[in-house]
Amino acid sequence: MATNIGMMDSAYFVGRNEILTWINDRLQLNLSRVEEAASGAVQCQMLDMTFPGVVPMHKVNFDAKNEYDMIQNYKVLQDVFNKLKITKPLEINRLVKGRPLDNLEFLQWLKRFCDSINGGIMNENYNPVERRSRGGKERSVKGSNKIPKSLQTNNNHPPSNSSSVGLTKASGPKPAKAAEVQALSKELADLKISTDLLEKERDFYFSKLRDVEILCQTPELDDLPIVVAVKKILYATDATESVLEDAQEYLNQSLGVEAEVEGNGEQEEKVGEEEEEEEEEEANTQA
């Protein structure tokens, strides 16, 4: 089993779109963001599908919406890791914050791990909807009483009675309707292309940010003022306020202190040189 995967492994270059498609297809969900899996319930069910019977699904809270409930899910996940002798550390305090970078990285690892079991072949007898339901009622991953659109079962349900009646009354769409459908289909195709391009661009810049983060975590550079300032920006949790000013202020203060120390050092060195010159002149005079 691929439990130890290096940061430069190809697993960490899998895009968010592919990760979300993998989750939605296997668990019959409709997630649109990786942050929606921050509760740990999705990860528990992925392992439940890969290793049937190992995960106590009755302990997994799909309604977890606060950090305390999420942590309970990750405790279940940690117990499963221990049973399977998985040495991957769970950074729970970071995952429950719902930060995209942390959750994406963990889901990338999880996909690689699950794909390494039985060649990634899905268990055809596994019913994800039934497994995550409790008392006959499906519970959402984000914990709202009304099941959010992103977590509704992604099944091909038959059309409702009203739509089927409408179809039986007409043998097919009218010419005007057909033209409208064709125009909408073209618009949808264009939007999909634009979305794919935006996702590729987003993943490109994400990989750059990840490279910067790895570089900043180098022990030899960890305490440098510029590295600390960059980390302030990378790990800012408030999306409504820019931390650039705080980072710049910290950097200016740090560099100002260093400049002052260097200035004092140069001044002392200059004074020392002047004293040496005076001593030499005095010695020459006496000679």
Secondary structure in CASP SS format (residue, H / E / C, confidence):
PFRMAT SS
TARGET T0000
AUTHOR 0000-0000-0000
METHOD secondary structure of the structure
MODEL  1
M C 1.00
A C 1.00
T C 1.00
N C 1.00
I C 1.00
G C 1.00
M C 1.00
M C 1.00
D C 1.00
S H 1.00
A H 1.00
Y H 1.00
F H 1.00
V C 1.00
G C 1.00
R H 1.00
N H 1.00
E H 1.00
I H 1.00
L H 1.00
T H 1.00
W H 1.00
I H 1.00
N H 1.00
D H 1.00
R H 1.00
L H 1.00
Q C 1.00
L C 1.00
N C 1.00
L C 1.00
S C 1.00
R C 1.00
V H 1.00
E H 1.00
E H 1.00
A H 1.00
A C 1.00
S C 1.00
G C 1.00
A H 1.00
V H 1.00
Q H 1.00
C H 1.00
Q H 1.00
M H 1.00
L H 1.00
D H 1.00
M H 1.00
T H 1.00
F C 1.00
P C 1.00
G C 1.00
V C 1.00
V C 1.00
P C 1.00
M H 1.00
H H 1.00
K H 1.00
V C 1.00
N C 1.00
F C 1.00
D C 1.00
A C 1.00
K C 1.00
N C 1.00
E H 1.00
Y H 1.00
D H 1.00
M H 1.00
I H 1.00
Q H 1.00
N H 1.00
Y H 1.00
K H 1.00
V H 1.00
L H 1.00
Q H 1.00
D H 1.00
V H 1.00
F H 1.00
N H 1.00
K H 1.00
L C 1.00
K C 1.00
I C 1.00
T C 1.00
K C 1.00
P C 1.00
L C 1.00
E C 1.00
I H 1.00
N H 1.00
R H 1.00
L H 1.00
V C 1.00
K C 1.00
G C 1.00
R C 1.00
P H 1.00
L H 1.00
D H 1.00
N H 1.00
L H 1.00
E H 1.00
F H 1.00
L H 1.00
Q H 1.00
W H 1.00
L H 1.00
K H 1.00
R H 1.00
F H 1.00
C H 1.00
D H 1.00
S C 1.00
I C 1.00
N H 1.00
G H 1.00
G H 1.00
I C 1.00
M C 1.00
N C 1.00
E C 1.00
N C 1.00
Y C 1.00
N C 1.00
P H 1.00
V H 1.00
E H 1.00
R H 1.00
R H 1.00
S E 1.00
R E 1.00
G C 1.00
G C 1.00
K E 1.00
E E 1.00
R C 1.00
S C 1.00
V C 1.00
K C 1.00
G C 1.00
S C 1.00
N C 1.00
K C 1.00
I C 1.00
P C 1.00
K H 1.00
S H 1.00
L H 1.00
Q C 1.00
T C 1.00
N C 1.00
N C 1.00
N C 1.00
H C 1.00
P C 1.00
P C 1.00
S C 1.00
N H 1.00
S H 1.00
S H 1.00
S H 1.00
V H 1.00
G H 1.00
L H 1.00
T H 1.00
K H 1.00
A C 1.00
S C 1.00
G C 1.00
P C 1.00
K C 1.00
P H 1.00
A H 1.00
K H 1.00
A H 1.00
A H 1.00
E H 1.00
V H 1.00
Q H 1.00
A H 1.00
L H 1.00
S H 1.00
K H 1.00
E H 1.00
L H 1.00
A H 1.00
D H 1.00
L H 1.00
K H 1.00
I H 1.00
S H 1.00
T H 1.00
D H 1.00
L H 1.00
L H 1.00
E H 1.00
K H 1.00
E H 1.00
R H 1.00
D H 1.00
F H 1.00
Y H 1.00
F H 1.00
S H 1.00
K H 1.00
L H 1.00
R H 1.00
D H 1.00
V H 1.00
E H 1.00
I H 1.00
L H 1.00
C H 1.00
Q C 1.00
T C 1.00
P H 1.00
E H 1.00
L H 1.00
D C 1.00
D C 1.00
L C 1.00
P H 1.00
I H 1.00
V H 1.00
V H 1.00
A H 1.00
V H 1.00
K H 1.00
K H 1.00
I H 1.00
L H 1.00
Y C 1.00
A C 1.00
T C 1.00
D C 1.00
A C 1.00
T C 1.00
E C 1.00
S C 1.00
V C 1.00
L H 1.00
E H 1.00
D H 1.00
A H 1.00
Q H 1.00
E H 1.00
Y H 1.00
L H 1.00
N H 1.00
Q H 1.00
S H 1.00
L H 1.00
G H 1.00
V H 1.00
E H 1.00
A H 1.00
E H 1.00
V H 1.00
E H 1.00
G H 1.00
N H 1.00
G H 1.00
E H 1.00
Q H 1.00
E H 1.00
E H 1.00
K H 1.00
V H 1.00
G H 1.00
E H 1.00
E H 1.00
E H 1.00
E H 1.00
E H 1.00
E H 1.00
E H 1.00
E H 1.00
E H 1.00
E H 1.00
A H 1.00
N H 1.00
T H 1.00
Q H 1.00
A C 1.00
END
